[in-house]
Amino acid sequence: MYVDDVLALVPSMPGRRVLLGLAGAPAAGKSTLARSLVEGVEARLGPGTAVNVPMDGFHLSNAQLDRIGLRGRKGAPETFDVDGYVQLLRRLRTWRDRTVYAPDFDRALDEPVAAGIAVLPQARLVVTEGNYLADDGPGWHEVRDLLDELWFVEADSAVREERLLARHVTGGRTEAEARAFIEASERPNALRVEATRSACTRVVRTGGVSGAPR
């Protein structure tokens, strides 16, 4: 689904790279859609021609969140290295003759992992997904101009929170701890993200399947 739409964006000439952003509230299905798009494009154009570079690689480490007292708000805009993310997007737009390395995020460790993703020179599509790609806060407002298109991914709030609960329990929280974190952090973050919907190029609605896609 949507692979044909993405292929229409991908240039036929070598040396040009398209950056597609997927914004949306936590657990709306951004990562699931990103993986599907990358797999679909690679099936048509070949291995290494598309890659997913999630914003989550720019989470501040837990040690830094503890230092600044924001561990309980992990996932809020101020808990990311937005300047590092913006610089990566700029490199992805301009460095086309060498590999660009990007950080990934390990959910088992709940920590970013340096250079976990390699964007090869032949990559013609980069899908980057995260909550705040359409946000106009400090630093974040620079993201939109670095993307060719920005889609908003949405799902019913009840479905998202079911996914979030499953995610946090799988990650080691008790159900009570998970529900408390959703109320204190995930819901306020979702409200902020949903307010940016109109700034996106198009809206993509995901299904109501249970589970824990991001």
GIFEN-V417303 format. One record per residue. RES is the residue in one small letter. SS is DSSP state (2 for helix, 1 for strand, 0 for the rest). OMEGA is omega as a letter, one per 30 degrees, with the letter a starting at -180 (* if undefined). BURIAL is 1 if it has 16 or more other C-alpha atoms within 10 Angstrom, else 0. Layout:
res=RES ss=SS omega=OMEGA burial=BURIAL
res=RES ss=SS omega=OMEGA burial=BURIAL
//
This chain:
res=m ss=0 omega=l burial=0
res=y ss=0 omega=a burial=0
res=v ss=2 omega=l burial=0
res=d ss=2 omega=l burial=0
res=d ss=2 omega=a burial=0
res=v ss=2 omega=l burial=1
res=l ss=2 omega=l burial=1
res=a ss=2 omega=l burial=0
res=l ss=2 omega=a burial=1
res=v ss=0 omega=a burial=1
res=p ss=0 omega=l burial=0
res=s ss=0 omega=a burial=0
res=m ss=0 omega=l burial=0
res=p ss=0 omega=l burial=0
res=g ss=0 omega=l burial=0
res=r ss=0 omega=a burial=0
res=r ss=0 omega=l burial=1
res=v ss=1 omega=l burial=1
res=l ss=1 omega=l burial=1
res=l ss=1 omega=l burial=1
res=g ss=1 omega=l burial=1
res=l ss=1 omega=l burial=1
res=a ss=1 omega=l burial=1
res=g ss=0 omega=a burial=1
res=a ss=0 omega=l burial=1
res=p ss=0 omega=l burial=1
res=a ss=0 omega=l burial=1
res=a ss=0 omega=a burial=1
res=g ss=0 omega=a burial=1
res=k ss=2 omega=a burial=1
res=s ss=2 omega=l burial=1
res=t ss=2 omega=l burial=0
res=l ss=2 omega=a burial=1
res=a ss=2 omega=l burial=1
res=r ss=2 omega=l burial=0
res=s ss=2 omega=l burial=1
res=l ss=2 omega=a burial=1
res=v ss=2 omega=l burial=1
res=e ss=2 omega=a burial=1
res=g ss=2 omega=l burial=1
res=v ss=2 omega=l burial=1
res=e ss=2 omega=l burial=1
res=a ss=2 omega=a burial=0
res=r ss=2 omega=a burial=0
res=l ss=2 omega=l burial=0
res=g ss=0 omega=a burial=0
res=p ss=0 omega=l burial=0
res=g ss=0 omega=a burial=1
res=t ss=0 omega=l burial=1
res=a ss=1 omega=a burial=1
res=v ss=1 omega=l burial=1
res=n ss=1 omega=l burial=1
res=v ss=0 omega=a burial=1
res=p ss=0 omega=l burial=1
res=m ss=2 omega=a burial=1
res=d ss=2 omega=l burial=1
res=g ss=2 omega=a burial=1
res=f ss=2 omega=l burial=1
res=h ss=1 omega=l burial=1
res=l ss=0 omega=l burial=1
res=s ss=0 omega=l burial=1
res=n ss=2 omega=l burial=1
res=a ss=2 omega=l burial=0
res=q ss=2 omega=l burial=0
res=l ss=2 omega=l burial=1
res=d ss=2 omega=a burial=0
res=r ss=2 omega=a burial=0
res=i ss=2 omega=l burial=0
res=g ss=0 omega=a burial=0
res=l ss=0 omega=a burial=1
res=r ss=2 omega=a burial=1
res=g ss=2 omega=l burial=0
res=r ss=2 omega=a burial=1
res=k ss=0 omega=a burial=1
res=g ss=0 omega=l burial=1
res=a ss=0 omega=a burial=1
res=p ss=2 omega=a burial=1
res=e ss=2 omega=l burial=0
res=t ss=2 omega=l burial=1
res=f ss=1 omega=l burial=1
res=d ss=0 omega=a burial=1
res=v ss=2 omega=a burial=1
res=d ss=2 omega=l burial=0
res=g ss=2 omega=l burial=0
res=y ss=2 omega=l burial=1
res=v ss=2 omega=l burial=1
res=q ss=2 omega=l burial=0
res=l ss=2 omega=l burial=1
res=l ss=2 omega=l burial=1
res=r ss=2 omega=l burial=0
res=r ss=2 omega=a burial=0
res=l ss=2 omega=l burial=1
res=r ss=2 omega=a burial=0
res=t ss=2 omega=a burial=0
res=w ss=0 omega=a burial=0
res=r ss=0 omega=a burial=1
res=d ss=0 omega=l burial=0
res=r ss=0 omega=a burial=0
res=t ss=0 omega=l burial=0
res=v ss=1 omega=l burial=1
res=y ss=1 omega=a burial=1
res=a ss=1 omega=l burial=1
res=p ss=1 omega=l burial=1
res=d ss=1 omega=l burial=1
res=f ss=1 omega=a burial=1
res=d ss=1 omega=a burial=0
res=r ss=0 omega=l burial=0
res=a ss=0 omega=l burial=0
res=l ss=0 omega=a burial=0
res=d ss=0 omega=a burial=0
res=e ss=1 omega=l burial=1
res=p ss=1 omega=a burial=1
res=v ss=1 omega=a burial=1
res=a ss=1 omega=l burial=0
res=a ss=1 omega=l burial=0
res=g ss=1 omega=a burial=0
res=i ss=1 omega=l burial=1
res=a ss=1 omega=l burial=1
res=v ss=1 omega=a burial=1
res=l ss=0 omega=a burial=1
res=p ss=0 omega=a burial=1
res=q ss=0 omega=l burial=1
res=a ss=0 omega=l burial=1
res=r ss=0 omega=l burial=1
res=l ss=1 omega=l burial=1
res=v ss=1 omega=l burial=1
res=v ss=1 omega=l burial=1
res=t ss=1 omega=a burial=1
res=e ss=1 omega=l burial=1
res=g ss=1 omega=a burial=1
res=n ss=0 omega=a burial=1
res=y ss=0 omega=a burial=1
res=l ss=0 omega=l burial=1
res=a ss=0 omega=a burial=1
res=d ss=0 omega=l burial=1
res=d ss=0 omega=l burial=0
res=g ss=0 omega=a burial=0
res=p ss=0 omega=a burial=0
res=g ss=0 omega=a burial=0
res=w ss=2 omega=a burial=1
res=h ss=2 omega=l burial=0
res=e ss=2 omega=a burial=1
res=v ss=0 omega=a burial=1
res=r ss=2 omega=a burial=1
res=d ss=2 omega=l burial=0
res=l ss=2 omega=a burial=1
res=l ss=0 omega=l burial=1
res=d ss=0 omega=l burial=0
res=e ss=1 omega=l burial=1
res=l ss=1 omega=a burial=1
res=w ss=1 omega=l burial=1
res=f ss=1 omega=a burial=1
res=v ss=1 omega=a burial=1
res=e ss=1 omega=l burial=1
res=a ss=0 omega=l burial=1
res=d ss=0 omega=a burial=0
res=s ss=2 omega=l burial=1
res=a ss=2 omega=l burial=0
res=v ss=2 omega=l burial=1
res=r ss=2 omega=a burial=1
res=e ss=2 omega=l burial=1
res=e ss=2 omega=l burial=1
res=r ss=2 omega=l burial=1
res=l ss=2 omega=l burial=1
res=l ss=2 omega=l burial=1
res=a ss=2 omega=a burial=1
res=r ss=2 omega=a burial=1
res=h ss=2 omega=l burial=1
res=v ss=2 omega=l burial=0
res=t ss=2 omega=l burial=0
res=g ss=0 omega=l burial=0
res=g ss=0 omega=l burial=0
res=r ss=0 omega=l burial=0
res=t ss=0 omega=l burial=0
res=e ss=2 omega=l burial=0
res=a ss=2 omega=l burial=0
res=e ss=2 omega=l burial=0
res=a ss=2 omega=a burial=1
res=r ss=2 omega=l burial=1
res=a ss=2 omega=l burial=0
res=f ss=2 omega=l burial=1
res=i ss=2 omega=a burial=1
res=e ss=2 omega=a burial=0
res=a ss=2 omega=a burial=0
res=s ss=2 omega=a burial=1
res=e ss=2 omega=a burial=1
res=r ss=2 omega=l burial=1
res=p ss=2 omega=l burial=0
res=n ss=2 omega=a burial=1
res=a ss=2 omega=l burial=1
res=l ss=2 omega=l burial=0
res=r ss=2 omega=a burial=1
res=v ss=2 omega=a burial=1
res=e ss=2 omega=l burial=1
res=a ss=0 omega=a burial=0
res=t ss=0 omega=a burial=1
res=r ss=2 omega=a burial=1
res=s ss=2 omega=a burial=0
res=a ss=2 omega=a burial=0
res=c ss=0 omega=a burial=1
res=t ss=0 omega=a burial=0
res=r ss=1 omega=l burial=0
res=v ss=1 omega=l burial=1
res=v ss=1 omega=a burial=1
res=r ss=1 omega=l burial=0
res=t ss=0 omega=a burial=0
res=g ss=0 omega=a burial=0
res=g ss=0 omega=a burial=0
res=v ss=0 omega=l burial=0
res=s ss=0 omega=l burial=0
res=g ss=0 omega=a burial=0
res=a ss=0 omega=l burial=1
res=p ss=0 omega=a burial=1
res=r ss=0 omega=* burial=1
//
